[in-house]
């Protein structure tokens, strides 16, 4: 008989078998919840009751505010699920081929270098402290938008985006640690090795949630105290899970991530006060906001697509057979969605409540919305192409009398 602490991840539970949980495993549902939560926050923060939103976000619960708990704590759950998926892709999926794995990694680097260069060009001799603001891709928002607009796009596109965004976030966090952190505490980071190792030992021996949660929570605390963004702990813990268990654990955790963690994070991240039309015009006349906006919209597209093309053309790196270069361009545009890390770097660079910080928020908001809209136009057009191909394939199967055992469920 299995140990009681191993049961949650070894057989069904009432929570994970409910219809609600099953619906939340569909990425479209989670994406819609995130967009609704972000919209509510954005509208609320630009009404006469904006101060109530700020008070709620800044309400202290224990050692952190609600906004910080959402950005550092709840988002770590999403990063844990992303870590599980990437581990599976690197071990058994397309990314096990180094020639394919190299492309999204290099794309992430190119997608950081070019936006930073564009920002510097706008602010040469001025507010150069914000050079890293447009380098970050918000993984939760980008994946959610892709989920909402995609029904027939190749699965390789999502894997490419997920890998790119995770690498992008890890690099952005490294930049913060080197250039924007006054006090990095390596001792706390070293201390995190013990709970991570304990988590790895327990998960490889089949223990379930009640045994895994304490070392996971301890690892998160230690990484947070080190001065590094605590979501790194989620990725690391996800990579500690054996591939044989990753699917099962992901099956249990994904509804929590999609139905609660990510929407709450989006609610507290998207509340940017624009200040009406006058505030928008004033902000967008500042080179700081323009550098951020063009860095996200133009820099990310050129950096991601350009570096991918250069690597695939002049090396043995190989683009996924399912993808076309138009798909990559659409995905590159989608990588221009930047919220949490971009806003965080803006605060670290210019200080909270300064004019520059306010203009950074407008630049991040407008740039992210523009990137999402342009990417949606491109990828929806590609989605129609792939849907037509699916219909033609189905027609050919029907004509040949071949049963459609590979029919895709658009809810997944």
Rosetta blueprint (number, residue, H / E / L):
1 X L
2 X L
3 X L
4 X H
5 X H
6 X H
7 X L
8 X L
9 X L
10 X L
11 X L
12 X L
13 X L
14 X L
15 X L
16 X L
17 X L
18 X L
19 X H
20 X H
21 X H
22 X H
23 X H
24 X H
25 X H
26 X L
27 X H
28 X H
29 X H
30 X H
31 X H
32 X H
33 X H
34 X H
35 X H
36 X H
37 X H
38 X H
39 X H
40 X H
41 X H
42 X H
43 X H
44 X H
45 X L
46 X L
47 X L
48 X L
49 X L
50 X H
51 X H
52 X H
53 X H
54 X H
55 X H
56 X H
57 X H
58 X L
59 X L
60 X E
61 X E
62 X L
63 X L
64 X E
65 X E
66 X H
67 X H
68 X H
69 X H
70 X H
71 X H
72 X H
73 X H
74 X H
75 X H
76 X H
77 X H
78 X H
79 X H
80 X H
81 X H
82 X H
83 X H
84 X H
85 X H
86 X H
87 X H
88 X H
89 X H
90 X H
91 X H
92 X L
93 X L
94 X H
95 X H
96 X H
97 X L
98 X H
99 X H
100 X H
101 X H
102 X H
103 X H
104 X H
105 X H
106 X H
107 X H
108 X H
109 X H
110 X H
111 X H
112 X H
113 X H
114 X H
115 X H
116 X H
117 X H
118 X H
119 X H
120 X H
121 X H
122 X H
123 X L
124 X L
125 X L
126 X L
127 X L
128 X H
129 X H
130 X H
131 X L
132 X L
133 X H
134 X H
135 X H
136 X L
137 X L
138 X L
139 X H
140 X H
141 X H
142 X H
143 X H
144 X H
145 X H
146 X H
147 X H
148 X H
149 X H
150 X L
151 X L
152 X L
153 X L
154 X L
155 X H
156 X H
157 X H
158 X H
159 X H
160 X H
161 X H
162 X H
163 X H
164 X H
165 X H
166 X H
167 X H
168 X H
169 X H
170 X H
171 X H
172 X H
173 X H
174 X H
175 X H
176 X H
177 X H
178 X H
179 X H
180 X L
181 X L
182 X L
183 X L
184 X L
185 X L
186 X H
187 X H
188 X H
189 X H
190 X H
191 X H
192 X H
193 X H
194 X H
195 X H
196 X H
197 X H
198 X H
199 X H
200 X H
201 X H
202 X H
203 X H
204 X H
205 X L
206 X L
207 X L
208 X L
209 X H
210 X H
211 X H
212 X H
213 X H
214 X H
215 X H
216 X H
217 X H
218 X H
219 X H
220 X H
221 X H
222 X H
223 X H
224 X H
225 X H
226 X L
227 X L
228 X L
229 X L
230 X L
231 X H
232 X H
233 X H
234 X H
235 X H
236 X H
237 X H
238 X H
239 X H
240 X H
241 X L
242 X L
243 X H
244 X H
245 X H
246 X H
247 X H
248 X H
249 X H
250 X H
251 X H
252 X H
253 X H
254 X H
255 X H
256 X H
257 X H
258 X H
259 X H
260 X H
261 X H
262 X H
263 X H
264 X H
265 X H
266 X H
267 X H
268 X H
269 X H
270 X L
271 X L
272 X L
273 X L
274 X L
275 X L
276 X H
277 X H
278 X H
279 X H
280 X H
281 X H
282 X H
283 X H
284 X L
285 X L
286 X L
287 X H
288 X H
289 X H
290 X H
291 X H
292 X H
293 X H
294 X H
295 X H
296 X H
297 X H
298 X H
299 X H
300 X H
301 X H
302 X H
303 X H
304 X H
305 X H
306 X H
307 X H
308 X H
309 X H
310 X H
311 X H
312 X H
313 X H
314 X H
315 X L
316 X L
317 X L
318 X L
319 X L
320 X L
321 X L
322 X L
323 X L
324 X L
325 X H
326 X H
327 X H
328 X H
329 X H
330 X H
331 X H
332 X H
333 X H
334 X H
335 X L
336 X L
337 X L
338 X L
339 X L
340 X H
341 X H
342 X H
343 X H
344 X H
345 X H
346 X H
347 X H
348 X H
349 X H
350 X H
351 X L
352 X L
353 X L
354 X L
355 X H
356 X H
357 X H
358 X H
359 X H
360 X H
361 X H
362 X H
363 X H
364 X H
365 X H
366 X H
367 X H
368 X H
369 X H
370 X H
371 X H
372 X H
373 X H
374 X H
375 X H
376 X H
377 X H
378 X H
379 X H
380 X H
381 X H
382 X H
383 X H
384 X H
385 X H
386 X H
387 X H
388 X H
389 X H
390 X H
391 X H
392 X H
393 X H
394 X H
395 X H
396 X H
397 X H
398 X H
399 X H
400 X H
401 X L
402 X L
403 X L
404 X L
405 X L
406 X L
407 X L
408 X L
409 X L
410 X L
411 X L
412 X L
